[in-house]
């Protein structure tokens, strides 16, 4: 049966170098409509120039057409990376103009809109993609955000941004819901409120998506399984690091022993190559093991965090925080896990630095060393992202 639900419009603004991130917003909003929207009688609508504007002509600027086509929204989300964009009348780019419009709306009524801004902090595929002038404009704009009390975040890859948005969008919509006046369910009051608030938070009648939703018992089990799998995987990774470290120490002692037996005279190239080749084999075996183990750890941990985020949301929305003890237990468990991960991260960083600083003695060893360093650097980056995401969930538990 149709239900009356609140619709919140989300407008995204960015230059052309963030097309991948713009496209990813469709999946994020679709998922949030199921995991966050349905339980709270909300519907999120994504607005962008690709789908909500159209060809036209303006006496002032092309940007003016987009501004007129998308005049009303509740959440403004901006992305910037290396390009600032094409100047418009009075502004350095379309993105800056769109942000300024949202900012002026906030100043006029800070209960009517929320602003989220993200900067991509990643190295481009080619140095030719870097435009120093454009990059300087991005940095200047970042400084201006601080002056306007706009708290921004940074991300390195699309997947990280998606995880941030899954947490940040519900948080800001909840803030709008808390600040806005409750809208009556009667048709007369709906029309009156829409007229007086300029369609700030529209009420629409749509069919609620019928999905198989997980409850607190299901999520609790999935969290336990996911985090247990991630712990086991992290233990195996730590054991593998200890093993390869031991193998490298053995080879160093073997070289010292050969040199000593040779009365400190230079040892033959053949003997050296034999030792270094065996070291290379061990390092490649380690890298192959990491190639299998790292995705298991990352997937298990991130699944656990996603399930945990959903569970916290259900406790807050469905049970009005009546499960304080359960939330405290989740908070303590997450705290403990983060401490373990941060400890493992420090060990991994130290090990990776040792590998990267190894002297270049043979082609095979250099290749193996680079193979291991790349695998571990990727692991470090993914662990840092996981810790950042987990930290957001940690905050959401604390701020209840």
C-alpha positions, 0 to 999 in steps of 0.5 A: 500500500502506498505510504507518505514519505519525505523526499530529500533532493541531493545535488552534486557539483564537480568539474569533468575530471571527477566523472567516475565519482559522479557516476558512482553517486547513483549506486550510493543513493540507490543503496541508501534508499534501501538501507536508510530511506525505507526504515525512515520513510525517506526517499533520496533523489539525486540531481545533476546536470546530466539528468536534470538539465537540458539544452537551452540558451541564456542571456548571461551564461550556460551555467545560468541554465543549469542553475535555473533547471535545478533550483531546489535541493536539500543537500549540496555535495561538491567534489574537486580534484585537479581541475577547478573548471571553466569560469562563469560570470563572476566566479572561477568555475561552475562548481564554485558558482553552484557552491556559492548558491548553496552557501547563500541558501544556508546563510539565508536559512541554515535549517534549509540545506546542508553542504558536504564537500570532498577533495580527491587526494590522489596522484594522476595517471600522467603528469600531463594531466596536471595543470598548475594554474587549475591546481592552484585555483583548487587550493585557493578554493579549499582555503576559502572553504575554511574561511566560510566554516565549511568542513571538508573531507579528502579521499583517495579513490572512488570506493573510499568516497562511496563509504564516506557518503554512505555515512555522511549523507544520513547524518546530514539528513538526520540533522535536517529532520531534527531542525525542520518543523514536523509536517502534518500528514493531511493533504491540506497541511502538506500543501500549506507547508510546501508553499511556505517552505519553498518545497524544502522537504517535499512529501511524495506518495510512492511505493516503498521498495519491497526488500528483504531487510536484515534485523538486529539478530541477523546483523549481529551474527554477520558482524561477528562472522565478518570480524572473526574472518578479518581477525583470522586473516590479519593473524595469517598476514602477521604470521607471513610477515614474521616468516619472510622476515625470518627468511631474510635474516637467515639469508643475511646470516648465511652470507655472513657465515660464507664471508667468515669461512672465506676469511673475509675475502669476497665471495664468488658471484655464483655463491651470491647469486644462489643465496639471493635467488633463494631469497627472491623465491621466498619473497615472491612466495610471500607476495603470492600469499599476500595477493590472496590474503589481503582481499580476504581481510579487506572484504571481511573487515569492510563487510563487518563495518557496513553491517555494524553501521546498519545495526547502529542505525536500526538501534537508533531509529527503530528502538530510540536508543533503548539498547544503550548497553548493546551500543556500548558493547559495539563501541568497545568491540570496535575500539578494541579492533581498531587498536589491533589494526593500528598496531598491525599497521605500524608493523606493516609500515616498518616491514615495508620500509625495510623492503623498500630500502633493500640494496639493489644486488640482482635483477631477480631480487629487485623484481621480488622486492618491488613485488612485495613492496607494491603488495604491502603498500596497497595493503597499507593504503587499504588498511588506512581507508578501513580505519578511516571508515571505522572511525566514522562508525565509531563517531556515530555510536558515540554521538547518540 
